């Protein structure tokens, strides 16, 4: 119990210290360059509020989804040593079929096309 209490206390104290430093440190000495809207030195050529394409988010989500699929399928060889390896094979096949159907659906709907 003392270990849990000590760990919680250290985590809370460290979080409070880091929050105070994060709010206090940037306000120490702002100069004119940091207060200017563009730090790169270039004049703005257009509006910074252009609409962002959601296709980038779609590709990122698909990448994360298939990356997690690999993480889920990584322990598959060890799953064959379970008392019921056919159950493991069933669930792996179900996950792969579900992900494949989702990818085919996105492909048919045109979600993977870059040109509009």
C-alpha positions as CSV (number, residue, x, y, z in Angstrom):
1,X,0.0,0.0,0.0
2,X,2.8,2.4,0.8
3,X,4.4,1.7,-2.6
4,X,1.1,2.6,-4.4
5,X,0.7,5.8,-2.3
6,X,4.4,6.8,-2.9
7,X,4.0,6.2,-6.7
8,X,0.8,8.2,-6.8
9,X,2.3,11.1,-4.8
10,X,5.4,11.2,-7.0
11,X,3.3,11.2,-10.1
12,X,1.1,14.0,-8.8
13,X,4.0,16.2,-7.6
14,X,5.9,15.7,-10.9
15,X,2.7,16.5,-12.9
16,X,2.1,19.7,-10.9
17,X,5.7,20.8,-11.3
18,X,5.7,20.2,-15.0
19,X,2.4,22.0,-15.4
20,X,3.7,25.0,-13.5
21,X,7.0,25.1,-15.5
22,X,5.1,24.7,-18.8
23,X,2.9,27.8,-18.0
24,X,5.7,29.9,-16.4
25,X,8.6,29.2,-18.7
26,X,7.3,30.6,-22.1
27,X,6.2,33.9,-20.5
28,X,9.7,34.8,-19.3
29,X,11.0,36.9,-22.2
30,X,9.0,37.1,-25.4
31,X,10.8,39.2,-28.0
32,X,9.5,40.9,-31.1
33,X,10.5,38.0,-33.4
34,X,8.6,35.5,-31.3
35,X,5.6,37.7,-31.1
36,X,5.4,38.1,-34.9
37,X,2.9,35.9,-36.7
38,X,5.4,34.3,-39.0
39,X,8.7,33.1,-37.7
40,X,10.1,31.8,-41.0
41,X,10.9,35.3,-42.4
42,X,8.7,34.9,-45.5
43,X,5.7,37.1,-46.2
44,X,2.4,35.2,-46.2
45,X,1.3,34.4,-49.8
46,X,-2.2,33.4,-49.1
47,X,-4.7,32.5,-46.4
48,X,-3.5,30.1,-43.7
49,X,-7.1,28.9,-43.3
50,X,-7.4,26.8,-46.4
51,X,-9.6,23.7,-46.1
52,X,-7.6,20.6,-45.3
53,X,-8.3,17.5,-47.2
54,X,-9.8,14.7,-45.1
55,X,-8.2,12.1,-47.4
56,X,-4.9,12.6,-45.4
57,X,-6.8,11.6,-42.2
58,X,-8.3,8.6,-44.0
59,X,-4.9,7.4,-45.1
60,X,-3.6,7.9,-41.6
61,X,-6.5,6.0,-40.0
62,X,-6.1,3.1,-42.5
63,X,-2.4,3.0,-41.8
64,X,-3.1,2.8,-38.0
65,X,-5.8,0.2,-38.6
66,X,-3.5,-2.1,-40.6
67,X,-0.6,-1.5,-38.2
68,X,-2.8,-2.6,-35.4
69,X,-3.8,-5.6,-37.4
70,X,-0.2,-6.7,-37.6
71,X,0.1,-6.2,-33.8
72,X,-3.0,-8.4,-33.3
73,X,-1.7,-11.1,-35.7
74,X,1.8,-11.2,-34.2
75,X,1.0,-13.6,-31.4
76,X,-0.7,-16.0,-33.8
77,X,2.1,-18.7,-33.8
78,X,1.9,-18.9,-30.0
79,X,-1.9,-19.2,-30.3
80,X,-1.5,-22.4,-32.1
81,X,-0.2,-24.0,-28.9
82,X,-3.5,-23.4,-27.1
83,X,-5.8,-26.3,-26.3
84,X,-8.2,-25.1,-29.1
85,X,-6.1,-23.8,-32.1
86,X,-9.1,-23.9,-34.4
87,X,-10.8,-21.2,-32.3
88,X,-7.7,-19.0,-32.8
89,X,-7.7,-19.6,-36.5
90,X,-11.4,-18.8,-36.6
91,X,-10.9,-15.4,-34.9
92,X,-7.9,-14.5,-36.9
93,X,-9.8,-15.3,-40.1
94,X,-12.8,-13.3,-38.9
95,X,-10.5,-10.2,-38.2
96,X,-8.8,-10.5,-41.6
97,X,-12.2,-10.9,-43.4
98,X,-13.6,-7.9,-41.6
99,X,-10.6,-5.7,-42.4
100,X,-10.6,-6.9,-46.1
101,X,-14.3,-6.1,-46.4
102,X,-13.7,-2.6,-45.0
103,X,-10.8,-2.0,-47.4
104,X,-12.9,-3.2,-50.3
105,X,-15.8,-0.9,-49.2
106,X,-13.5,2.1,-49.0
107,X,-12.0,1.3,-52.4
108,X,-15.5,1.0,-54.0
109,X,-16.7,4.2,-52.4
110,X,-13.6,6.0,-53.9
111,X,-12.2,6.9,-50.5
112,X,-8.7,5.9,-51.6
113,X,-8.7,8.1,-54.8
114,X,-6.5,11.2,-54.5
115,X,-8.0,13.0,-57.5
116,X,-11.4,14.5,-57.0
